[in-house]
Amino acid sequence: MSDYPFPLADPGDPGRPPEPTTRWEEVAIRARRAVALAARPRRLAVVDSHFPWRLSGFRYHEAEEVLRRLPDTLFFSLYRLTDPFPAPVHALADFPTVAPGAGVTDVLMTFLNFSVGVLGVAANHPVPGARSDISLWSVLERWDIRAHATLYRGGGLFPDTTPDVLLALGRRCTTVFTSVPEVVGVLPDAVATVVPVPGDFYAWKARPDDGPDDLRLVFVGDDRPRKGLMTLLDAMADLGPGFSLDVVGPHERHGARLAALGAVAHGWLVPAELREVLWGADVVVAPATSDRPEDGYGDTGMVDGFPTTAARVAMLSGCCLVGSNPTGEQSPIRPDEHYVAVPERDTEALVDALRWLQGHPDERRAIARRGADAVRGWCDVAPVVAAKLTRMGLLADAGVGR
């Protein structure tokens, strides 16, 4: 079973790679493109493997913000999905005819494995999860369409990713956006960005001063060891009464242990459902770590950015973060001021931190408030998207700093 429940229209669909155009189609495309470019000199297309997919979180919300700012943006997906979206989503198979004829001048994509496929790099530089049959490179070259890629941790980008892959991708991109320092080390011209979160959607909700006696904890993440669920479950066994736990994600294999601890297992939740769970919690626990060989998962050395996207939206919603920052990643989110820091895989330290938060509700609420404000000012989707579109030359004035 997949960790991620894609809302596929056809579970057996292998995807719809680009289809080549005929000579006569190119003649028609050229005529339509001339008319389109005369009407507007720049137009964006967003391409993705699975879209629209609400559980993808930041990708879905970023696309919504792109559409709000640039209403003529076109969207393309390799797979046909059933989640709603306020604009048509075309098949990637149709990109070679639809996008050039509509006057598309720029294309934006996310993650290394999808980007190397779209840019025709995958054939010579294998990347985990990449497909060499989805290349749009000949189309982008033929019609002078600029490519822009956003690289975050994961999505084929691992600690052992070779510089050759990044250099090959960089040569085919007008802009590379990234939140990963190692990428900047290889591509000095890469533009710093952050994973965006929708501050308006995950709005702050104050917790009542006379709330439940139990400290309400929440964990959100998939079933990879680096998310830290095992550390949290070990801590729950030592905490005893006075703590409740909600677990969001595909953690069926831990069902017996979760039940023994009295935890509520939700599985994956769509954003509106997740928001309700977060509003009912006091503390989001994210004891992140790096995947190790003994974990048996296979992503050895892989570590998520800090804080994770799940932790950020929980903080926006009013939860106090207790978490680990195993890489020491620099961010505006500072320990003691915006969150409570614990060392990775340290059950005892996590127990101590949670007991302290239980006994200091005023301090906990103050940390949560400062943390939410810091996250909103740092990575709210509106200014992040505005900054990216401005850097791409598609938005004359972002109107707000990132």
N, C-alpha and C positions, 0 to 999 in steps of 0.2 A: 504493500500500500504506500502510495506517495505521501511524503510529509505534507505536501501542499495540495489541497483539493481544488484543482483547476475546474472552473465551471465550463467545461468543454461542451460544445454543441454536439460533437461526435467523439466519444472517448477513443474510438479506433482511428481517428483522423491523424495521419502522419505529418500534418501541416501542409501548407500551400506555398511552396517556394516560388520565386519569381519565374514568370514565363516569358520567353524571348518574343520580341515583336517582329512582325513581317516588314518587308520593304514598304508595302502600301500603308501599313499602320504608321510607320515612321513619317511618311509624307503628311498624313493627317495630324500626327502629333506636332510636327513642326509648325503647321498652320495654327493649331489651337494655342501652342505655346507663345507664338508671336503676339497673338491677340491678348493672352493672359498677361504677358510681361508688359505690354503697352498699358494695361489697366493698373497694374501694381508691380513694382520692380522686384519685390522680395516676397516669398511665401514659404512657410515652413511645413514640413511633414514630420510627424513623429512615428517611428517604426519600433515595433516591439515583437517579442515572441508570443506572449500571452497577454492580450488586451481586448476589451477592458476586464480587469480582474481586481475587484475591490480588496481582496485579501493581500494583494501586493503592496498595499499601504502607500508608501511614498510615491511610487510610480503612478498610481491612479490619481492621487491628489495633485501631483505635479502636472499631470496631463490636464486635469480640470482647470488649474491655474493658467496653464499655457493657453487653453481655449478661451478663458475669460479675457486674457490680454490680447490674444491674436485670434479672433473668431473665425478666420478663414483657414486655420490650420487643418491639415489633413492627417488622418490617423490610419495606420496599417498594422495588421497583426498576422503572424505566421499561422496561428491557430484561430479557429472560429470559436469565440466564447459567448456566453449568454448573459453575463452581467450587464446592467444598464449603463449607458453613457450618453451625455447630452449632444453627441455628434455622431455621424455615421463612421463606422470603422470598416475600412476596405481590406480585402485580402492582400497579403504581401505578393501573391501571384500577380496581382493587377498593377503593382507599382510601376513597372516599365511603361505601361500605357497611360495610366491615370495621372501619376505624379508629374511627368514632364508636360503632358498636355494641359494640366491645370496651372502650369507656371511655377511649380515648386523649384526653389533655388537653394534650399537648405534642408538637411535632414538631420534629426536628432535621435540618438539611440543611447541605451544604458547597458552597462555591464560588459566586461571584456569578452566573454565567450560569444555573446550575441553580436557584438561589434566586429570582432575579427571575421565572423561569418559574413555579415553584411558587406564588409569592406574587402572581401576576397583575400584575406590574410590567412585564414584558417588552413588552407590547403598546404601551405609551406611552413606554418607555425602552429602545430596542434595545440589546442587549449581544451581542458576538460569541459565537456558540455557544448563545444562549438560544432556547428554544421557547415560544411563547405558547399552545400547545395543551395544556400540562400544568398549567395553573393549578388549584390546590386552594383558592384564596382564598375562594370562596363556601362551601366545606365548612368551612374553618377558622372563618369568621365565624358560620356557622349553628350550629355546635356549641361555640363559645367555646374553640377549641383554640389554645393559645399557639404562636407560631412562634419558633424560635431558629435563627440562621444563623451559619456560620463562614466568614469570608472570608480566604483566603490569596492570595498573588500568583499570577497565572495564573487559569485557570478563568473567563475573561472579564474579570478585573480587570487593567487595563493602566494605564500611567502617564498616559494621556490620558482615562481614565474620568471622566466629568463628575460633579460633586457631586450633581446632580439625581437621578442613578440611585441613589446611596448613600442620599440623603435619603428617596427614595420607598421603598426597601427598609427603611430604619430605622423608618419610620412603621408598617410592618406587622409588625415584629418586637418581641417582648418583650425579646429579648437578641440582640445582635450580638457575636460573638467574632471577634477578628482578631489577626493578627501583623503587620499592615501599618500603619506610622505614618501614612501618608496617609489611611487610613480613619478613624483616631482624630481626625485634623484636621477631618474633615467630621462625624463622629459622636462627639462628646466622651464620650458615655456607653458607647461600645463597650468591651467587656471584653477586656483583653489575654490572649492565649493563645499557644501555640507549636504547631508541627507535632509531633505525638507520635511517638515511636519506641519499639519494644518491646525494652527492655533485657534482659529475660530470654531472649528468642529470639535476639537478636544478642549472645550472651554473649562476654565477653572470652576470648581464647585467646592465651596467651603465645607469642611466637616464640622458637625455640631459639637459644641463644647461638652455637651452631656450625652455624647454618643455611647455606643455599646462598650461594655467593660473590656471585651476582647480587643486586642490589637488586630485589625483586619489586614492580612497580608495578601498580595497578589503576585503571581509569577506569570509572565507571558513570553513564550518562545517555542521554537520547534524542539525536536528531540535530539539535538546534537549535544554532546558532552560539554562543549565550550559555553553553553548557555548557563550551566551551573545548577541545574535542578537537583542533582544528587546532593550537592552541598547543602542546599536549602532543606531537603527532606531529612538529611542527617540532623540538621539544626532543629527542625520541628520535633524530632524524636526526643531531643534534650530539653526543649523549652517547657513542655508540660502545659497545664491549663493556662488560659488567658490569651491564647492566640488562635486565630482562624486563618485558613488558607484557601484561596481560589487559584486554580491552575488552568491557564488557557494555552491550548496547543495540543498536538497529537501525541499524547502521553499514555496511550492505552496499555502499553507494556508495564507501566507502573501502577496500573489500576488497583491492585490488591494493596499495595503500600499506601497509596493515597487514601483509600477507604479506611485503612487501619488508623491513619493519622486524622481522620475526620475531614479531610480536604475535599473541596468540591471541584470536580474535573469537568471542564466545559467543552473540551475540544477546540477546534478553530471557531472563531466568531467573526462575523462581518463587523465593520467599524462601529455601527450604531449599537450593536450588542456588546462589543468590547468596551465602548464608552460607558455603558451602564454598569458593567462590572467594575471598571476603574473608579467610577464615582462612588461605589460602595466600599472602597478600600481606603486604608490609611497609609499603607506603605507598599511600594513596589520593590521587590527583592530581585536583584540582578547580579548574582555572584559569578560574574563572567570569568572565564579562564581561556587558555589556549588548548586546542585538542592535542592529546598526547598519544604515542603509540599504544600504550596500555589501555586506552579508552576503546580501541577496536573499531573506531568509526571510519578511519582512513584519511581524515583531513589533518594529518599531523602538522602542527605548527600554526594552523589557522586560528585566527582570533578576530572577533568582531570589533568594530569601531566603538568608541566610548563617548557617551552612553549609547546603548543600542536604540534603534528606532522605537521599539516597544517601551523602553524605559523613558524615552523622551515624551511620548504621548501620555504615558501614565503621569509624569511630572506635570505636564500641562493641565491634566485633569484634576490635579490636586493631591496626588500621592507624594509622599516623601520617599526619595530614592535611597536604598541601601545597596551598595554595589561595589564591584571590583573593577579596577582599571589595569589589567595585567601588563599592557604595553607602556603604561605611563603616558598615554596619549595626551597631548596638550589640548585643552579646550577651555572655554569660559566657565565651565562647570567645575567649581572648586570644592574640595572636601571641607567639611565642617560648616561651610557657608551655604552651599547649594545641595549637598547630599552628605550622607554618612558613608565613609569609605571603610571597606574591610579587605584584607589580603585575600588573594584567590585561593580557593580550596581550603579555607580555614574555618572549619565548623565552629570552633570555640569562639573565635572573634565575631562570627556572625550572630551567635547566640547572645554574646555580650551586647552587641549593637542593638539587637531587637529588644532586649530587656531594658536597655537604657531608653529607647524610644517609647516603650510602654510606660515607663515611669516618669517621663518628661513630656507630657502632651503639648504644653505651650511651645517648648523648643522645637518639637517635631513639626508643629503647624507653621512655625516661623521658617524653618528650613524648607518646608514644602513650598511656601509662598515665594521665597527667594529663588528656589530652584525653577519654579514655573516661569517666573519673570525672566530668568537667565536663558532658559530654553527658547522662549518666545522671541526674545531679542536676538538670539543667535541663529536660529534655523527655521523660523516661520516660513511657510511655503511661499507667501506672496513676495517678500523681498528677495528670497533665494532665486525664484524663477525670474523675477524682474532683472536681477543682476546677470543671470545667464543669457537672457534674451538680448539685453543691452550689449553684452560682450560679443554676441554673435552678430550684432548689427541689425537686429530685427525690431528693436524697441528703441526709439530715439532718446527717450528719457525714462529711466526706471522709476523716477519719482520717489524712491525710498531706498535708503542704503541697506546693505545686507548685514 
